[in-house]
Amino acid sequence: MSVDDCERIVKAKHETDKTFETKILLCKLGKKLGFEVDVEKGQESELGKLAIRHDVLWYVKPCEWFGRLLEIALLRNDIQDDYRKLLERKVNLKRQLHAAFEIEGSDATTKAMKGDISNLSKLPYGVIVVRRGKERSIEGDKIEHIRNRFEKALIEFRSLHGSNNVIVVSFEDVKSLAAKWGL
């Protein structure tokens, strides 16, 4: 289930060194901050294990008050069967997703960017980590680097679908955050 040792994570064939280093760093940071950490897994919810896979996931234990409230509600005899099943699935959760990270080490299409944003948009915290990149020119046209393109895609997504807790940061931002906790 949860990663025991971040140093034992195996690098995927398609991963760049920087992407892999960032994944390890997010694993270590999550563990240092007290989260249960999964790497390259589908997120868990009351719906079961979802097919959406994320690079790094941070989980917390469900709040005690919420579990007790669910147990109290389940004592009622007048609950619809489907709603009872929903409450039972929620009360049986051993951990709750707190944050999910998508790490993009190479260029991505706008469609893929919007897919990443959509997959993270309903979570408490969704973080897209990208290489900063450098602007370049092709035949006189200025080409934006991936971070700027992700930021534009996120703004467009929010204007179409409403607010969410997704942010776009760079590999360097993650390193700076980890350094604040001595990593």
C-alpha positions as CSV (number, residue, x, y, z in Angstrom):
1,M,0.0,0.0,0.0
2,S,2.1,2.9,1.2
3,V,5.7,3.4,0.2
4,D,8.0,2.3,3.1
5,D,11.3,3.5,1.6
6,C,11.4,6.3,-1.0
7,E,14.9,5.2,-2.0
8,R,13.6,1.9,-3.2
9,I,11.3,3.4,-5.8
10,V,12.2,2.1,-9.3
11,K,12.7,4.5,-12.1
12,A,10.3,4.0,-15.0
13,K,11.8,3.5,-18.5
14,H,10.2,6.7,-19.9
15,E,11.2,8.9,-16.9
16,T,13.9,11.5,-17.1
17,D,16.4,11.7,-14.3
18,K,15.0,15.1,-13.2
19,T,11.4,13.7,-13.1
20,F,12.6,10.7,-11.1
21,E,14.5,12.9,-8.7
22,T,11.5,15.1,-8.2
23,K,9.3,12.0,-7.5
24,I,11.7,10.7,-4.9
25,L,11.9,14.2,-3.3
26,L,8.0,14.5,-3.1
27,C,7.9,11.0,-1.6
28,K,10.5,12.0,1.1
29,L,8.8,15.3,1.7
30,G,5.4,13.7,2.1
31,K,6.7,11.2,4.6
32,K,8.6,13.9,6.5
33,L,5.3,15.9,6.8
34,G,3.5,12.8,8.2
35,F,1.5,11.6,5.1
36,E,1.2,8.1,3.9
37,V,2.7,8.2,0.4
38,D,1.9,6.2,-2.7
39,V,3.8,6.4,-6.0
40,E,2.5,5.6,-9.4
41,K,-0.9,4.4,-8.1
42,G,-4.5,5.0,-8.7
43,Q,-6.2,7.1,-6.1
44,E,-8.3,5.5,-3.4
45,S,-11.8,6.8,-2.5
46,E,-15.2,5.6,-1.4
47,L,-15.6,4.5,-5.0
48,G,-12.8,2.1,-4.6
49,K,-9.5,2.3,-6.4
50,L,-9.9,4.7,-9.4
51,A,-8.2,4.1,-12.7
52,I,-6.6,7.6,-12.6
53,R,-3.0,7.1,-11.7
54,H,-0.9,9.9,-10.2
55,D,2.9,10.1,-9.9
56,V,2.8,10.8,-6.1
57,L,-0.1,10.7,-3.7
58,W,-0.2,11.9,-0.1
59,Y,-2.9,10.4,2.2
60,V,-4.1,11.3,5.7
61,K,-6.2,9.4,8.2
62,P,-9.8,10.4,8.0
63,C,-10.9,12.8,10.7
64,E,-12.2,11.1,13.9
65,W,-15.2,13.4,14.2
66,F,-16.3,12.6,10.6
67,G,-16.1,8.9,11.2
68,R,-18.1,9.1,14.3
69,L,-20.8,11.2,12.6
70,L,-21.0,8.6,9.8
71,E,-21.4,5.8,12.4
72,I,-24.2,7.8,14.1
73,A,-26.0,8.4,10.8
74,L,-25.7,4.7,10.0
75,L,-27.7,3.9,13.1
76,R,-30.8,5.4,11.6
77,N,-33.4,3.0,10.1
78,D,-34.9,5.4,7.7
79,I,-31.9,5.7,5.3
80,Q,-32.3,4.7,1.6
81,D,-30.3,1.7,0.7
82,D,-28.0,3.4,-1.9
83,Y,-27.3,6.2,0.6
84,R,-26.5,3.7,3.3
85,K,-24.0,2.0,1.0
86,L,-22.4,5.3,0.3
87,L,-22.0,6.0,4.1
88,E,-20.7,2.5,4.7
89,R,-18.0,3.0,2.0
90,K,-17.0,6.3,3.6
91,V,-16.9,4.9,7.1
92,N,-14.7,2.0,6.0
93,L,-12.0,4.3,4.4
94,K,-8.7,3.9,6.2
95,R,-7.1,6.9,4.6
96,Q,-8.2,10.0,2.7
97,L,-6.4,11.6,-0.3
98,H,-4.9,14.9,0.7
99,A,-2.7,15.8,-2.3
100,A,-1.8,14.4,-5.7
101,F,1.1,15.3,-7.9
102,E,1.6,15.0,-11.6
103,I,5.2,15.4,-12.7
104,E,5.8,16.4,-16.4
105,G,9.4,16.2,-17.3
106,S,8.9,16.7,-21.1
107,D,6.7,18.6,-23.3
108,A,3.0,17.8,-23.4
109,T,0.1,18.6,-25.7
110,T,-2.5,21.0,-24.6
111,K,-5.0,18.1,-24.6
112,A,-2.8,16.2,-22.2
113,M,-2.3,19.2,-20.0
114,K,-6.1,19.7,-19.7
115,G,-6.4,15.9,-18.9
116,D,-3.9,16.3,-16.0
117,I,-5.8,19.4,-14.7
118,S,-9.1,17.6,-15.0
119,N,-7.8,14.5,-13.1
120,L,-6.6,16.7,-10.3
121,S,-9.5,19.2,-10.2
122,K,-11.7,17.6,-7.6
123,L,-9.0,16.8,-5.1
124,P,-8.2,18.8,-2.0
125,Y,-4.8,19.7,-3.5
126,G,-3.6,19.0,-7.0
127,V,-0.1,19.9,-8.0
128,I,1.4,19.8,-11.5
129,V,5.2,19.9,-11.4
130,V,6.9,20.9,-14.6
131,R,10.4,21.7,-15.7
132,R,10.8,25.4,-16.0
133,G,12.2,25.3,-19.5
134,K,13.5,28.1,-21.6
135,E,11.7,30.2,-24.2
136,R,12.9,29.4,-27.7
137,S,12.2,30.7,-31.2
138,I,11.3,28.6,-34.2
139,E,11.3,30.5,-37.5
140,G,11.0,33.8,-35.6
141,D,8.0,32.7,-33.5
142,K,8.5,32.7,-29.7
143,I,7.6,29.3,-28.2
144,E,6.5,29.3,-24.6
145,H,7.9,26.7,-22.3
146,I,5.8,24.1,-20.7
147,R,5.1,25.9,-17.4
148,N,3.6,28.9,-19.1
149,R,1.5,26.6,-21.3
150,F,0.2,24.7,-18.3
151,E,-0.6,27.9,-16.5
152,K,-2.7,29.1,-19.5
153,A,-4.4,25.7,-19.8
154,L,-5.3,25.9,-16.0
155,I,-6.7,29.4,-16.3
156,E,-8.8,28.3,-19.3
157,F,-10.0,25.2,-17.5
158,R,-11.0,27.3,-14.5
159,S,-13.0,29.7,-16.6
160,L,-14.9,26.8,-18.2
161,H,-15.3,24.5,-15.1
162,G,-15.0,26.8,-12.1
163,S,-12.5,27.0,-9.4
164,N,-10.3,24.2,-8.1
165,N,-7.2,23.6,-6.0
166,V,-4.8,22.8,-8.8
167,I,-1.6,24.7,-9.1
168,V,1.4,24.6,-11.5
169,V,4.9,24.7,-10.0
170,S,8.4,24.0,-11.2
171,F,10.9,21.3,-10.2
172,E,12.9,24.1,-8.6
173,D,9.9,25.2,-6.5
174,V,9.6,21.6,-5.1
175,K,13.3,21.6,-4.3
176,S,12.9,24.9,-2.4
177,L,9.9,23.6,-0.5
178,A,11.8,20.4,0.4
179,A,14.8,22.5,1.6
180,K,12.5,24.3,4.1
181,W,12.1,20.9,5.8
182,G,15.7,19.9,5.6
183,L,15.6,17.7,2.5
